[in-house]
Amino acid sequence: MSVRRIGIIMNGVTGRMGANQHLLRSIAAIRTDGGLALPDGAVLVPDPLLVGRDPRKLEELAARAAGVPWTTDLDAALANPAYEIYFDAQTTDRRADAVRRAIAAGKHVYCEKPSAATMGDALDLYRRAKAAGVKHGVVQDKLWLPGIRALKDLVARGFFGRVLSVRGEFGYWVFEGDTVPAQRPSWNYRAEDGGGIVADMFAHWRYVLDEVFGRVTAVSCLGARHIDRRWDEAGRPYAATADDAAYATFELEGGIVAQFNSSWCVRVRRDDLLTLQVDGTKGSAVAGLRGCWTQTAAATPRPVWNPDVESGADYRSDWERVAEPGGQVNAFRAEWELFLRHVASGEAFPWDLLAGARGVQLAELGLESWRTRAWVTVPSLDA
């Protein structure tokens, strides 16, 4: 059995998500498990190089990942031929410039979403990568969550009949940071630093809707900044300038209507931090991040509206949990493995920088809809 090593520059993974999901639970976990099996029988072992701006954070994180190397010199890392892949998990406002430099250095590129702050930059990255002949991808992790995979399987099997609507509820209370520490970074709430829930979450909703239910063709969005004052990581108050909630309706191909509430100012009383309800002519389903429940037309109760008496109905009892296809997996690791195989052996990977640009496009058009208080058409964005 031959072993092939592949170097990965990992820029900006000292934050919570980058450290936990991309480094420790994906790349470091693959290394701990002995590598990734390739179709030709070889084993691919990733060798990460951590890049960032804070030496203390880099050193601490490198130690947690079994002593992998680190540097604060991105140019030197990009000039090192031992590293074939550049990964970017920086704040959104820093991403496009660094990815351009990586493409110019001939690196294959994998990055967090949104792939850029504007659709113009997102398309520019795609065109540059295409012209340079490098492989490229964008994180679209929710496609590998067990609940979403179960919904996609139900659609493929025709369980819903004709899909009528999708209702999404996402969010939780993000503390302001004064008395209870905030559980999200402060830049998320500053528009000047690339923050905002529309830019962040519409990139997710785009690929989930496109891939599971049908292409998004129009959007109507109302955003909000519910909380104007927050406290940063150092305990200093700052003015929150970005949207922290968005209430949107999407039209999809085939006449499907999707409604999504996204909020960092909501207290959770539902099954999960993200829930999707899909209703169709033959059945319905409700999915969270990891579980999915269905109700067929035959099992649908016949409620009668009478608000004057307690109904006594247990509306949850008529739903049946379905087995998630493929079992429980880490969504970030699943996509990392596909991208690594894409680079190493040419296996297909359709979640590229053009797919990333579609997410940025929907966010821009959602903000335009909010600004103009009007429905906005979402043009097809193809190669």
N, C-alpha and C positions, 0 to 999 in steps of 0.2 A: 504494500500500500504506500503510494507516494504522498508526500505532504507538500502543499503549495502554500506559501505565506503571501498575504496581501496587506500592504500598509494603508492605513486610513488616518488622515488628518481630521481630528474631531475638534472643531472650533466652536467655543461657546457652550460647552456642556457642563459648566460648573453650577448652573442653575438646577433647581430641583428636578424638573422633567428631563433635562438633558442628562444629568448624572444618573438618575434612577432608570429611566426608560431606555435611553439610547446607549449609555455606556454599561452600567452595571447589569441590567436585566437583558440586554441584547448582546453587544459585542463581547463584554467580559464573560457573560454566561456561555456564549458560543465557545470561547477559549477554554473555559472550565470544563465544558463537555467534550473537549478534544477536537473541536473543529466542525466544519460543515461538509457533509458528503456531496461530491460532485457526480454528475452522470457518468464520467469516465472511470469512476472508482477512486479517484484521488480525494484527499481531504484538504479543505481550504481552512487555514488558520488566520484570523484577522490579527494584525499588529497595530493597535491604535497609538497615535501620537496626540496628546492633548495640547490644545492651543487656547490661550486666553490672555487676559490683561492683568490678572491678579495672581502673582506667584504663590501667595499663601494658599489661596483656594485651589490652585492647580496641584500644588504639592500634596495637600490633604486628599484631594480626589484621586490622584495617582496612587497614593498609598492604599486607598480603599479598593483600587482595581489591580491589586497585586504588583504595585510598583511599575506601572507602565511609564514611558518617558513623557515629558512635557516641555513646553517652551512658550515664551511670550513673543517669539519672532515668527510671524506668519510668513513673511517673505522667504526666510530660510527653510521653513517647512515645505513651502510650495516648490522650492528649488531642489528638494531632496528627491532623487529618482526612486528611492525605496518606497515611497508612498504614492499609490496609484489613484486613491480616492480622496476627494475632499468632501467633508460633511460639515454643514453649517446649521447651528442651532442658536445663533446670536439673536439679539433683538432685531425685529423686522427692518428697522431703518438702516442697519449695518449690512444686511444680507447681500443686496445686489452687487455692491462694490466688491466684496470679498469673493463672491461666486464668479464675477467677471475675471478677477485675477486668477482664480483657480482654473477656469477654462483656458485662459491665455497660457497657463503653465502646462496645459495638456492633461489635466487631471479629470477623471470621471467625477461627476458631481451628484451628490445626494443632499437634500436640504429640507429643513422644516418648512411648514407652511405658516403663513402665506409666503410664497417664493419671493415676493418683492412688495414694496409699499404701493406701487402703482402698476396698472396693467401694462403701460408702456414699458416699464422696466422688466416686468415678468416676461413679456413677449421678446424683449431684447435678449434676455438670458437664454430663452429657448432657441432663438435664431443663432446666437453665438455658439451654443453647444452643438447645434446641428451642423453648422459650418465647420467647426473644429473636429467633428467626427468623434466626440467623446460621448460616453454613455451618461445618462442623466435621469434623475428621479426626484420626486417630491413625496414627503411623508403624507400618507392618507390612511392613518392608522385605524380609523373606526371601521373600515371595511373588513378588518380581521377580528373585530369583537364578536364573541359568540352570539349575542343577541341580534346584531345586524346580519351576521352570516345566516342565522336561522330565518330572518325575514326574506333575505335574498333567495334562499332555498324554497321557501313557501311560494314566492312569486314565480320562480322557475317551474314549480310543480303545478301551477294553476290553482292553488288552494283558494285564492281570493276571488276567482272568477274575474270579473272586470273590477280593477282597483278604482275606487271612487275618491278616496281622500287619505291624506297622511297628516297626523297631528303630532308635532314634536314639542316636548317641554324639556328645556335644558337650563341648568343653573343651580345656584346655591348662594347662601349669604357669604360674601367676602367681607370680612371685618375691616372696619375703617383703619385700624392700626393704632388707635389711641389707647384703649384699655385692653383689647385683645389683639395680639399680633395678626396682621393680614396674612392670609395663606396664598396670596398671589403677589408677584413682583409689582412694585409701584409704577414701573414704566407702562404697565397695561392700562393705567388710568390717565396717562398723559398723551394727548393727541400728537404733541410735538415730538414724542419719542416713538411714534408708531403704534400707540395703544388704541384700544377701542374694541368692543365686542363684535361689531359688524365685521371689521377686518379680520378678526380672529376666527369667529365661528361660521361666517358665511362660506369661508373656504371649505370647512367641514361639510356644511349642508349641501354644497354644490356636488361634491363627489358622492355623497351618500344618495342624494336624490337621483343624480344622473345614472349611477351604476345599478341602483336597486329598483327604481321605479320608472324613470323616464327623464329625458333631457328637460332642464328648466328653460322655459320660453319667455317668462315674464315675472316681474317682481313688484310687490308693493310693500314698502317698509316704513315703519315709524320707529325711530330711535329715541333714546332718552339718556340724559345724564341725571340719574336720580340723586346721587350723592356728590356734592360739590367739593368736599374737603376730606382729605385722607392723610395718613401718616406713613412716611417711607420707612425703609429698613433701619435707618438710624434714629427713628423716633421723631423725625422732623415733620411738621405739618406742611402740606402742599395743596395747591389748587388742582382738583381733578378736572381735566379738560376734555377727556374722551368719553364717548358713550359707554354706559355700563349696562344697558338693556336695549333690546331690539324686538319688535313685534312685527312679524313679516308673514305675508301670504305669497306663495309661489304658484304659478301655473306651470304644469308639466305637459309634455306630449301625451296625447290620448285623453285630454280633458281632465286629468287628475289635478286636484287642488291640494296643496300642502300648506299647512299653517305651522309656523315655528315661533315659539316664545323663547328668547335667549336672555338670561338675566343673571347678573352677579348681585342682585338685590332682592332675592326671593328665598323664603324659607321652605325647605323641602317637606312636602307631605305627599309623596308618591313612592313608587317602588325603587326608583334609582335616580341618580343625578341627571341622567338622560333617559327619557321614555318616549317611545314612538308608538302611536296607535294607527293601525292601517285597517281601513274598512273597505270591504268589497261586496259584490253581489252574492257570493257564496260563503263568505266567512270573514272574520276579523282576527287581528292579532295585536297584542301589546308586547313590546320588547323593551328591555332595559339594556344595560351594557353587557350583561352576561346571561340573562334569562329571557325566555319568550313563552307567551301563553296564547292559546288560540280558542276561538269559539266559532263553530260551524253554523251555517244557517239553520240546520236541524236542531241544534242545541240552544238557539237564541230564545230567550224568554219573551213573553208577551206582556210588557209592562203597560199598565193603564194609569194615566195621569190623574192623581187625586191628592192634592197637597194638604187636605184636611185631616188625613189619617196617616199613621205610621205604616209604611208598606210592609215592613218585616222581611223584605227580600234581601238575600245575600248575593249581590250582583257579582261577587268574585267567585262564587262556588260553581258557576257555569262555565268557567274557563279551565282549559287543560294545558299543563306545561308540556312543551315539546323538547325532545332531545336536541341539543345543539350539534350541528354537523361538524365532525372532526374533533370534538371535545374542546376542553379549555386550553387556550394558548395565550401567550403574551402577544398582543397585536403588533407592538413595535418590533419585537424580535421576528415575528412572522414576515413582516415586510422587509426588514433588514436581510433576512436569509434569501428572499427572492431577489433583492437588488444585488447581493454578493454573487449569487449564481448568474445573474444577468451579466455582470462584469466578467466573471471568470470563465463562463462557458456559453454565453450568448443566449441564455434562456429569455423568453419574452418578459417584458416589464413595461406595461402600457401606462403606468402612473408617472409620466415624465414631466418635464418643465412646461409642456403645453397644457397638460392636465392641471398643473399648478396655476398657470395663467388663467384658466377658466374660473378657478376659485377667487382669484383677485378680481376678475371681471365682475363676478356676481356681487362682491363686496362693494366695488365702485358704483355699480348700478343701484344697489340697495341704498347707498348714501345719496345718490342722485334722486331716487324716489322720495326719500325722506326730505331732502332739500326742496324739491318741487311739489311735494305732496301729490304725486301722480303715479299711476302704473308706468313701468318702464319695460320695454321689450328687451329680451336677452338674446342678441344675435348669436348664431352658431359660430364657434371659434374653432376652426379646423386648420390642419397643417397646410 
